[in-house]
Amino acid sequence: MAFENVFAVCCIVLCFWSPTFSKPMRCRMNGHLTQINKQLLIELGGNFPVQCKKENVAVAVPLDAYEITEDSQIEDIKMTIYEVLNDVNKIFLSGQKPASWNKTNLDNFHNILHRQIHGVKQCVQVRAGAPQGSHLVLKAYFKKLQNVLQDKDYSFCAWEIVRKEAVNTLTQVQLLMDKAEIE
């Protein structure tokens, strides 16, 4: 009986101390996943549909938000990548998706994006408060994309516009990772 009590106490102590002994999470940006997700988005619906060309609206990717200057800090670049991936995720979690989209590719896109966000989160200090500078520009861009979906009542063409813009956005994220030599 005494052995069982000692064993129970040891188990409880180890449970409370286990975070102390656990290995820290390794920072993984998983840049290769951006390429995979771009391809999944392209294959999701193919080329931009001809029937949507009249409804197509210009929501230009804010290229200046992805610029690297001499003053750019690697932490700010990582934070930009984290926020962009999160915003892409939020948009693709909203509303009903087109039935014609390849469901397997959409599921894979969500899973890979979630995995990448989790990896990137280990690399940044998530900040509270209002976005500033390029982050503010990116928030406005994603708000415009959300408005396209809402204004067009989450129609097939609205989703195609967002899909096209998401491919452009992921291209910029990949370029940013390459320029900053982030893997």
C-alpha positions as CSV (number, residue, x, y, z in Angstrom):
1,M,0.0,0.0,0.0
2,A,2.8,2.4,0.8
3,F,4.4,1.7,-2.6
4,E,1.2,2.7,-4.3
5,N,1.0,6.0,-2.5
6,V,4.6,6.8,-3.2
7,F,4.1,5.9,-6.9
8,A,0.9,8.1,-7.1
9,V,2.8,11.0,-5.5
10,C,5.7,10.6,-8.0
11,C,3.2,10.5,-10.9
12,I,1.5,13.7,-9.7
13,V,4.9,15.5,-9.2
14,L,6.1,14.4,-12.7
15,C,2.9,15.7,-14.3
16,F,3.4,19.2,-12.8
17,W,7.1,19.2,-13.7
18,S,6.7,17.8,-17.2
19,P,6.5,21.3,-18.9
20,T,9.9,22.1,-17.4
21,F,11.4,19.0,-19.0
22,S,9.6,19.2,-22.4
23,K,11.5,20.4,-25.4
24,P,10.7,23.8,-26.8
25,M,8.8,23.9,-30.1
26,R,11.1,24.5,-33.0
27,C,10.4,27.4,-35.3
28,R,9.3,26.2,-38.7
29,M,8.1,28.7,-41.3
30,N,7.5,25.8,-43.8
31,G,7.9,27.9,-46.9
32,H,7.5,24.9,-49.2
33,L,3.9,24.6,-47.9
34,T,3.1,28.0,-49.5
35,Q,4.0,26.6,-52.9
36,I,1.8,23.5,-52.3
37,N,-1.1,25.7,-51.2
38,K,-0.8,27.9,-54.3
39,Q,-1.0,24.9,-56.5
40,L,-4.0,23.6,-54.6
41,L,-5.8,26.9,-55.0
42,I,-5.0,26.9,-58.7
43,E,-6.3,23.3,-59.1
44,L,-9.3,24.1,-56.9
45,G,-11.1,25.7,-59.8
46,G,-8.7,26.0,-62.7
47,N,-8.4,29.1,-64.7
48,F,-10.4,32.2,-63.8
49,P,-13.9,31.5,-65.3
50,V,-15.0,33.4,-68.4
51,Q,-18.4,34.0,-66.9
52,C,-16.9,35.9,-64.0
53,K,-14.8,38.4,-66.1
54,K,-17.6,41.0,-66.0
55,E,-17.8,40.8,-62.2
56,N,-14.1,40.8,-61.7
57,V,-13.0,43.7,-59.5
58,A,-9.5,45.0,-59.0
59,V,-8.3,44.3,-55.5
60,A,-4.6,44.7,-56.1
61,V,-2.2,43.0,-53.7
62,P,-0.5,45.8,-51.8
63,L,3.1,45.0,-53.1
64,D,4.6,47.7,-50.9
65,A,3.5,45.8,-47.8
66,Y,5.9,42.9,-48.9
67,E,8.9,45.1,-49.5
68,I,12.1,44.5,-47.6
69,T,14.2,47.6,-46.8
70,E,17.4,48.1,-44.9
71,D,15.3,48.8,-41.8
72,S,13.3,45.6,-42.1
73,Q,13.7,43.4,-39.1
74,I,13.4,39.6,-39.5
75,E,10.8,39.6,-36.7
76,D,8.6,42.1,-38.6
77,I,8.9,40.0,-41.8
78,K,7.9,36.8,-39.9
79,M,5.0,38.7,-38.3
80,T,3.8,39.9,-41.7
81,I,3.9,36.3,-43.0
82,Y,2.0,35.1,-39.9
83,E,-0.7,37.8,-40.2
84,V,-1.2,37.2,-44.0
85,L,-1.6,33.4,-43.6
86,N,-4.0,34.0,-40.7
87,D,-6.1,36.4,-42.9
88,V,-6.1,34.0,-45.8
89,N,-7.3,31.4,-43.4
90,K,-10.1,33.6,-42.0
91,I,-11.4,34.4,-45.5
92,F,-11.5,30.7,-46.6
93,L,-13.3,29.8,-43.4
94,S,-16.2,32.2,-44.1
95,G,-19.3,31.5,-46.2
96,Q,-20.4,28.6,-48.4
97,K,-17.8,27.6,-51.0
98,P,-18.7,26.8,-54.6
99,A,-19.9,23.3,-55.2
100,S,-17.8,23.0,-58.3
101,W,-14.6,23.4,-56.3
102,N,-12.6,20.2,-55.7
103,K,-13.5,19.3,-52.1
104,T,-10.3,17.3,-51.6
105,N,-8.1,20.1,-52.7
106,L,-10.0,22.6,-50.5
107,D,-9.6,20.3,-47.4
108,N,-5.9,19.8,-48.2
109,F,-5.6,23.6,-48.6
110,H,-7.2,24.2,-45.1
111,N,-5.1,21.5,-43.5
112,I,-1.8,22.6,-44.9
113,L,-2.6,26.3,-44.2
114,H,-3.4,25.4,-40.6
115,R,-0.1,23.5,-40.3
116,Q,1.9,26.4,-41.7
117,I,0.2,28.9,-39.4
118,H,1.0,26.7,-36.4
119,G,4.6,26.5,-37.5
120,V,5.0,30.2,-38.2
121,K,3.3,31.0,-34.8
122,Q,6.3,29.3,-33.1
123,C,8.6,31.9,-34.9
124,V,6.9,35.1,-33.8
125,Q,5.9,37.1,-30.8
126,V,2.2,37.6,-31.5
127,R,1.5,41.3,-30.7
128,A,-1.7,42.7,-29.3
129,G,-3.1,46.0,-30.3
130,A,-4.0,47.7,-33.6
131,P,-1.9,46.9,-36.7
132,Q,0.6,49.5,-37.9
133,G,2.4,50.3,-41.1
134,S,2.3,47.5,-43.7
135,H,0.2,45.4,-41.4
136,L,-2.5,48.1,-41.6
137,V,-2.3,48.1,-45.4
138,L,-2.7,44.3,-45.4
139,K,-5.7,44.4,-43.0
140,A,-7.4,46.9,-45.4
141,Y,-6.6,44.5,-48.4
142,F,-8.2,41.5,-46.6
143,K,-11.2,43.6,-45.6
144,K,-11.7,44.5,-49.3
145,L,-11.6,40.8,-50.1
146,Q,-14.1,40.1,-47.4
147,N,-16.3,42.9,-48.7
148,V,-16.2,41.3,-52.2
149,L,-17.6,38.1,-50.8
150,Q,-20.3,39.8,-48.7
151,D,-21.3,42.3,-51.5
152,K,-21.7,39.5,-54.0
153,D,-23.4,37.3,-51.4
154,Y,-20.7,34.6,-51.5
155,S,-21.4,33.9,-55.1
156,F,-19.3,31.6,-57.3
157,C,-17.7,34.6,-59.0
158,A,-17.0,36.3,-55.7
159,W,-15.1,33.2,-54.5
160,E,-13.3,33.0,-57.8
161,I,-12.1,36.6,-57.3
162,V,-10.9,35.8,-53.8
163,R,-9.2,32.6,-55.0
164,K,-7.3,34.5,-57.7
165,E,-6.3,37.1,-55.1
166,A,-5.2,34.4,-52.6
167,V,-2.9,32.9,-55.2
168,N,-1.4,36.3,-55.8
169,T,-1.0,36.8,-52.1
170,L,0.7,33.5,-51.5
171,T,3.0,34.3,-54.4
172,Q,4.0,37.5,-52.5
173,V,4.5,35.5,-49.2
174,Q,6.8,33.1,-51.0
175,L,8.8,35.9,-52.6
176,L,9.0,37.6,-49.2
177,M,10.3,34.3,-47.6
178,D,12.8,33.9,-50.4
179,K,14.1,37.5,-50.1
180,A,14.4,37.2,-46.4
181,E,16.0,33.8,-46.8
182,I,13.3,32.2,-44.5
183,E,12.6,28.6,-45.0
